Amino acid sequence: MQIGRFKVRKLMREMNLISKQPGSHAYKKATVERPDIPNVLDREFSVASPNKVWCGDITYIWAEGRWHYLAVVIDLYARRVVGWAFSVKPDAELVIKALDMAYEQRGGPQNVLFHSDQGSQYGSRSFRQRLWRYRFTQSMSRRGNCHDNAPMERLFRSLKTEWIPMVGYMSVSVRPSHLPSPARPVHGVHLNLGGHQF
């Protein structure tokens, strides 16, 4: 079925729907690379089976009058959220907690390729030691190239444009008992923010 933008506009008006578009974002271009952590994934986002490639990233959410940080790990095979962590500090401990949750949820797999951007949290000694302990291989996007971690960018774009109110939340409630299930879709982060569950 084909439908034009004027018909869509009319239908949206009748149903009192408002389009919500994200603002533009300028990514910094940097020239320094991490030669010790190459881009092994190289945008090969199609994966043949679970627990072969995981991606991770951090985003920020305004709640209780301050910024909070959400670290998420997804399995690229089915774009499922397998781990997450929430904190007021965007430090290495945050991404380690998200990785630990994913590792436990998935039964301790080995030989997983873990891909992220070049955030300092992912390049920290403590995070790299945790990857070594789990027998994971690390991959990092090229500096300043958001398309190298496109699945995570897509998840956070959807989260912020479709779920999180533009003004943020008055309260935050993270419930540890609500762990992500491998059967839930990528939007299914079991996170309760201001009464909204993802």
C-alpha positions in Angstrom: 0.0 0.0 0.0 1.3 3.4 -0.9 0.5 6.5 1.0 1.6 10.1 0.6 2.9 12.5 3.2 -0.3 14.7 3.0 -2.5 11.7 3.9 -0.1 10.8 6.7 -0.3 14.4 8.0 -4.1 14.3 7.9 -4.3 11.0 9.7 -1.8 12.1 12.4 -3.9 15.3 13.0 -7.1 13.2 13.3 -5.4 11.0 15.9 -3.6 13.9 17.6 -0.2 12.3 16.9 3.0 14.4 16.9 6.1 13.5 15.0 9.2 13.4 17.3 12.5 13.8 15.4 15.9 13.8 17.0 18.1 16.9 16.8 21.2 16.8 14.7 24.4 15.7 16.3 27.9 16.7 15.2 30.5 14.0 15.8 34.0 15.0 16.4 36.5 13.9 13.9 39.7 12.7 15.5 42.9 11.5 14.0 44.4 9.4 16.7 43.7 5.7 16.4 44.2 2.8 18.9 46.7 0.5 17.0 46.7 -1.9 19.9 42.9 -2.4 19.6 42.0 -2.8 15.8 38.6 -2.6 14.3 38.2 -6.4 13.9 34.4 -6.2 13.3 34.9 -3.8 10.4 31.1 -3.3 10.0 30.3 -7.0 9.5 27.0 -6.7 11.4 25.5 -9.9 10.0 26.3 -12.7 12.5 25.5 -16.4 11.9 24.9 -17.5 15.5 24.5 -16.1 19.1 27.4 -15.2 21.3 29.8 -14.6 18.5 29.8 -10.8 18.4 28.6 -8.4 21.1 28.5 -4.6 20.9 28.6 -2.1 23.7 28.1 1.6 24.2 27.1 4.3 26.7 24.4 7.0 26.5 23.1 9.6 28.9 19.6 10.2 30.3 18.4 13.3 32.2 16.7 12.2 35.4 16.2 13.7 38.9 17.8 17.0 37.8 21.1 15.4 36.7 22.7 13.3 34.0 22.7 9.5 34.5 24.5 7.0 32.2 23.2 3.8 30.7 25.7 1.2 29.4 24.2 -1.5 27.2 25.5 -4.7 25.6 23.7 -6.3 22.7 24.2 -9.6 20.9 24.5 -8.8 17.2 23.0 -12.1 16.1 19.5 -11.0 16.9 20.1 -7.4 18.1 19.1 -8.4 21.6 20.0 -6.6 24.8 21.9 -9.1 26.9 23.3 -6.7 29.6 23.0 -3.2 30.9 24.1 -1.0 33.8 22.9 2.4 35.1 24.9 4.9 37.1 25.5 8.6 37.8 29.1 8.1 36.7 30.2 7.2 33.2 33.3 5.3 34.4 34.9 1.9 33.6 32.9 0.3 36.4 29.7 1.1 34.5 30.7 -0.8 31.4 32.2 -3.7 33.4 28.8 -4.1 35.2 27.0 -4.2 31.8 29.5 -6.8 30.5 29.2 -8.9 33.6 25.5 -9.0 33.4 25.7 -10.1 29.7 28.3 -12.7 30.5 26.1 -14.2 33.3 22.9 -14.0 31.3 24.4 -15.9 28.4 26.0 -18.6 30.6 29.6 -17.6 30.4 30.4 -17.9 26.6 34.0 -17.7 25.4 35.6 -16.5 22.2 33.2 -13.6 21.8 34.2 -10.6 19.8 33.3 -7.5 21.8 33.0 -4.3 19.8 32.7 -0.7 21.0 33.7 2.8 20.2 37.0 4.3 21.5 35.5 5.6 24.7 38.0 5.7 27.6 35.9 3.3 29.6 36.4 0.6 26.9 40.1 1.2 26.7 40.7 1.2 30.4 42.9 -1.4 32.0 40.1 -2.8 34.2 37.7 -3.3 31.3 40.4 -4.9 29.1 41.4 -7.2 32.0 37.7 -8.3 32.3 37.6 -9.1 28.6 40.8 -11.1 29.0 39.4 -13.0 31.9 36.3 -14.0 29.9 38.5 -14.9 26.9 36.9 -12.3 24.7 38.6 -10.5 21.7 38.3 -6.7 21.7 37.4 -4.6 18.7 37.1 -0.9 18.5 35.6 1.5 16.0 37.8 3.9 14.1 38.1 7.1 16.0 35.2 9.5 15.3 33.4 7.1 13.0 30.0 6.4 14.5 29.0 4.1 11.6 31.5 1.5 12.9 29.1 0.9 15.9 25.9 1.5 14.0 23.7 -1.1 15.8 24.4 0.7 19.2 23.7 4.1 17.6 20.4 2.8 16.2 19.4 1.4 19.6 20.1 4.6 21.5 18.4 6.7 18.8 15.3 4.6 19.0 15.4 4.7 22.8 15.7 8.5 23.0 13.2 9.3 20.2 10.5 6.7 20.9 10.7 6.1 24.6 12.4 8.8 26.7 10.5 12.1 27.2 12.3 15.1 25.9 12.4 16.7 29.4 13.8 13.5 31.0 12.4 12.0 34.2 11.5 13.3 37.6 12.6 10.0 39.3 14.8 7.0 38.6 14.1 3.5 39.7 16.4 0.7 38.5 15.2 -2.7 39.4 18.0 -5.3 39.5 15.4 -8.1 39.5 14.4 -7.1 36.0 17.3 -8.6 34.1 17.1 -8.6 30.3 16.0 -11.8 28.7 17.7 -13.1 25.6 14.2 -13.5 24.2 13.3 -9.8 24.3 13.9 -7.5 21.4 16.5 -4.8 21.4 14.2 -2.2 22.8 13.5 -4.5 25.7 15.9 -3.1 28.2 14.3 -3.9 31.6 14.9 -0.5 33.0 12.2 1.4 34.9 12.6 5.2 34.5 9.9 7.4 35.9 7.3 4.7 35.5 8.3 3.8 31.9 9.7 0.3 31.4 12.0 -0.5 28.5 
